[in-house]
């Protein structure tokens, strides 16, 4: 009987160890998936991420494949042993008790409750959310036509046209390339949100062309969606690539099939984010004039019949 009990206890311990190992493997796989998705949605290659982080491409590839450094597992064990969440240990600032309560409540909240909480934290009211403002923002991959079509639509409507990157450069006296070189990705995103917030507070009608990766920054994208009537300029990956080539932004080096595959991956990762826009304009397989007509029609349909200025649709 003692032998059988001992074997049973050993089996129980072995099973617990196996379960723990499976959970850790699952954690590393999910961590790798999130790193890969975050990199892709920002349009970063492993090479660029390697240069920005100071880590080797090989390490990043291992991390994304679920073979992360054992240190993250050990830290996770420490957090679990104390009944804490891992993000509480690695946060840049110590979370307050109120933040932990809010976070736990949000985990259990319905979509409507989350929307109300976001509005309250942003300082907006129900009356403000019902106000129709003559502000339109264009989102989409590079080559979607945000600048070209945005200028054409703004000229037709008699509205102001603004490129967000140009506004960032104007405010900081530096080019986007210089901002990235000096402040890095995080610094650029901070300046991007600051510039967007300033534009959102300016009066008068406006068509805004944004950067393709703005959708990857949750706070900035939420600000855009709440402050502007947002339109996704959609096109096939092949058209995006050809337009970027025509603009001279893609060198003639490398395997074209590989470049297109990378573009497909970026578009696929961003599609759920672009789809949060209020409207979609398909710009595939039509002349620029037709694209502009479609965009103008969407804008005029949205704002016609309201005391918002601008031109009314032709009868």
C-alpha positions in Angstrom: 0.0 0.0 0.0 2.8 2.4 0.9 4.5 1.6 -2.5 1.3 2.3 -4.4 0.8 5.5 -2.5 4.4 6.6 -3.2 4.0 5.9 -6.9 0.7 7.8 -6.9 2.4 10.8 -5.2 5.3 10.7 -7.7 2.8 10.6 -10.6 0.9 13.6 -9.1 4.1 15.6 -8.8 5.2 14.7 -12.3 1.8 15.7 -13.6 1.9 19.0 -11.9 5.4 19.6 -13.3 4.2 18.7 -16.8 1.2 21.1 -16.5 3.5 23.9 -15.3 5.8 23.3 -18.3 2.9 23.3 -20.7 1.7 26.6 -19.2 5.1 28.1 -19.5 5.4 26.9 -23.1 2.0 28.4 -23.9 3.0 31.7 -22.3 6.2 31.9 -24.4 4.3 31.1 -27.5 1.7 33.8 -26.8 4.5 36.3 -25.9 6.1 35.5 -29.2 2.8 36.0 -31.1 2.3 39.4 -29.4 5.8 40.5 -30.2 5.4 39.4 -33.8 2.1 41.1 -34.1 3.3 44.3 -32.5 6.3 44.4 -34.9 4.2 43.7 -38.0 1.4 46.2 -37.2 4.0 48.9 -36.9 5.5 47.9 -40.2 8.9 47.0 -38.7 11.2 44.3 -40.2 13.2 42.2 -37.8 16.3 44.0 -39.1 14.8 47.4 -38.1 13.6 46.1 -34.8 17.1 44.7 -34.2 18.7 48.0 -34.9 16.3 49.9 -32.7 16.5 47.5 -29.7 20.2 46.6 -29.9 19.2 42.9 -30.0 20.2 40.4 -32.6 17.8 39.4 -35.4 18.4 35.8 -34.3 17.2 36.6 -30.7 14.1 38.4 -32.1 13.3 35.4 -34.3 13.7 33.0 -31.4 11.5 35.2 -29.2 8.8 35.4 -31.9 8.9 31.6 -32.3 8.1 31.0 -28.6 11.7 30.4 -27.5 12.1 33.4 -25.4 14.9 33.9 -22.8 14.4 31.7 -19.7 14.6 34.9 -17.5 11.1 35.9 -18.5 9.8 32.5 -17.3 11.7 32.9 -14.0 10.2 36.3 -13.5 6.7 34.9 -14.2 7.2 32.3 -11.6 8.1 35.0 -9.0 5.0 36.9 -9.9 2.8 33.8 -9.7 4.3 32.8 -6.3 3.3 36.2 -4.9 -0.2 36.1 -6.5 0.7 39.1 -8.7 0.4 39.9 -12.4 3.6 39.9 -14.4 2.8 43.4 -15.8 2.8 44.8 -12.3 6.5 43.8 -11.9 7.7 45.1 -15.2 5.6 48.3 -15.4 7.8 51.5 -15.8 5.9 53.0 -12.9 4.4 51.3 -9.9 0.7 50.9 -10.3 -1.5 52.5 -7.7 -4.2 50.5 -5.9 -6.9 52.5 -7.7 -5.4 51.5 -11.1 -5.4 47.8 -10.1 -9.1 48.1 -9.1 -9.9 49.9 -12.4 -8.0 47.3 -14.4 -9.9 44.4 -12.7 -13.2 46.1 -13.3 -12.4 46.7 -16.9 -11.6 43.0 -17.3 -15.2 42.3 -16.4 -16.9 45.3 -18.1 -19.2 45.1 -21.1 -18.3 47.0 -24.3 -20.9 49.7 -23.4 -19.4 50.2 -19.9 -15.9 50.4 -21.4 -17.1 53.1 -23.9 -18.6 55.1 -21.0 -15.4 54.8 -19.0 -13.3 56.0 -22.0 -15.5 59.0 -22.5 -15.3 59.9 -18.8 -11.5 59.6 -18.7 -11.2 61.6 -21.9 -13.3 64.4 -20.4 -16.0 64.2 -23.0 -19.7 64.4 -22.5 -22.7 62.9 -24.3 -23.5 66.3 -25.9 -20.0 66.6 -27.3 -20.1 63.1 -28.8 -23.3 64.0 -30.6 -21.8 67.2 -32.1 -20.9 66.8 -35.8 -17.6 68.5 -36.4 -16.2 69.2 -39.9 -13.1 67.2 -39.3 -12.2 64.2 -41.5 -9.1 61.9 -41.0 -7.8 59.5 -43.6 -6.2 56.3 -42.5 -4.6 53.5 -44.6 -1.3 51.9 -45.6 1.3 54.0 -47.4 0.2 54.3 -51.0 -3.5 54.4 -50.1 -3.7 58.0 -51.4 -4.2 59.8 -48.1 -2.2 62.9 -49.2 -3.2 63.0 -52.8 -6.9 62.4 -52.3 -7.0 64.4 -49.1 -5.7 67.5 -50.9 -8.2 67.0 -53.7 -11.2 66.5 -51.3 -10.1 69.5 -49.2 -9.8 71.7 -52.3 -13.3 70.7 -53.5 -14.9 71.3 -50.1 -13.0 74.5 -49.4 -11.6 72.9 -46.2 -8.1 73.1 -44.8 -5.8 70.1 -45.6 -3.2 69.0 -43.1 -0.6 66.2 -43.1 0.0 65.0 -39.6 3.7 64.3 -40.2 4.2 67.8 -41.6 2.5 69.2 -38.5 4.8 67.2 -36.2 7.9 68.5 -38.2 6.6 72.1 -38.0 6.0 71.9 -34.2 9.4 70.4 -33.4 11.6 72.0 -36.1 12.9 68.5 -37.1 12.2 66.1 -39.9 10.5 62.8 -39.1 13.7 61.0 -39.8 15.6 63.3 -37.4 12.9 62.8 -34.7 13.3 59.0 -35.0 17.1 59.3 -34.9 17.1 61.5 -31.8 14.0 60.3 -29.8 13.3 56.9 -31.2 10.0 55.2 -31.8 8.5 56.1 -28.4 9.5 59.7 -28.7 8.0 60.0 -32.1 4.7 58.5 -30.9 4.6 61.0 -28.0 5.0 63.9 -30.4 2.5 62.4 -32.8 -0.2 62.3 -30.1 0.6 65.8 -29.0 0.3 67.2 -32.5 -2.9 65.3 -33.1 -4.4 66.6 -29.8 -3.6 70.1 -30.9 -5.2 69.7 -34.3 -8.3 68.2 -32.7 -8.8 71.4 -30.6 -8.4 73.7 -33.6 -11.6 75.2 -35.0 -12.7 75.1 -38.7 -13.2 72.3 -41.2 -10.2 70.0 -41.9 -9.1 67.0 -43.9 -6.2 65.2 -42.1 -3.8 62.7 -43.7 -2.3 60.4 -41.0 0.6 58.0 -41.0 -0.1 54.4 -41.9 0.9 53.1 -38.5 -1.1 55.5 -36.3 -3.6 52.7 -35.8 -1.0 50.7 -33.9 -1.0 53.2 -31.0 -4.2 52.6 -29.0 -4.4 56.0 -27.2 -3.6 58.0 -30.3 -5.9 56.1 -32.5 -8.8 56.4 -30.0 -8.2 60.1 -29.9 -8.3 60.2 -33.7 -11.6 58.2 -33.9 -13.3 60.3 -31.2 -12.2 63.7 -32.7 -12.4 63.1 -36.4 -14.8 61.4 -38.9 -12.3 58.7 -39.9 -12.2 57.1 -43.4 -10.2 54.1 -44.4 -8.7 54.4 -47.9 -8.6 50.7 -48.9 -6.7 49.1 -51.8 -5.2 45.8 -52.7 -1.6 45.1 -51.5 -0.3 45.0 -55.1 -1.7 48.5 -55.7 -0.2 49.8 -52.4 3.2 48.5 -53.5 3.0 49.9 -57.0 2.0 53.4 -55.8 4.8 53.4 -53.3 7.3 52.4 -56.0 5.9 55.1 -58.3 6.6 57.6 -55.5 10.2 56.4 -55.3 9.8 55.2 -51.7 10.8 51.6 -52.4 14.3 50.7 -53.7 14.6 48.4 -56.6 16.6 45.9 -54.4 15.4 42.7 -52.9 13.0 40.1 -53.9 9.7 41.7 -55.1 7.7 38.7 -54.0 9.2 39.0 -50.5 8.4 42.7 -50.3 4.8 42.1 -51.4 4.5 39.3 -48.8 5.7 41.6 -46.1 3.2 44.2 -47.2 0.4 41.6 -47.1 1.4 40.7 -43.5 1.3 44.4 -42.4 -2.1 44.9 -44.1 -3.5 41.7 -42.6 -2.4 42.7 -39.1 -3.8 46.3 -39.4 -7.1 45.4 -41.1 -9.0 45.0 -37.9 -7.7 48.4 -36.7 -8.4 50.2 -40.0 -11.9 48.6 -39.9 -12.7 50.7 -36.8 -13.0 53.7 -39.1 -16.4 55.2 -39.6 -16.3 54.7 -43.4 -14.4 52.8 -46.1 -13.5 54.1 -49.6 -12.2 51.5 -52.0 -9.5 52.9 -54.2 -8.7 49.7 -56.1 -8.5 49.6 -59.9 -9.9 53.0 -60.6 -8.4 56.3 -61.8 -7.4 59.0 -59.2 -10.3 61.2 -60.2 -12.8 58.4 -59.4 -11.1 57.8 -56.1 -11.4 61.4 -55.2 -15.1 61.5 -56.3 -15.8 58.5 -54.0 -14.1 60.1 -51.1 -15.8 63.5 -51.6 -19.2 61.7 -51.9 -18.7 60.0 -48.5 -17.7 63.2 -46.8 -20.6 65.2 -48.3 -23.1 62.5 -47.5 -21.9 62.6 -43.9 -22.1 66.3 -43.5 -24.8 67.4 -45.9 -28.0 68.6 -44.2 -26.1 69.8 -41.2 -25.1 73.4 -40.4 -21.4 72.5 -41.0 -20.4 74.6 -44.0 -18.7 73.1 -47.0 -20.4 72.3 -50.3 -23.5 70.3 -50.6 -23.8 67.3 -52.9 -24.8 68.1 -56.4 -28.5 67.4 -57.1 
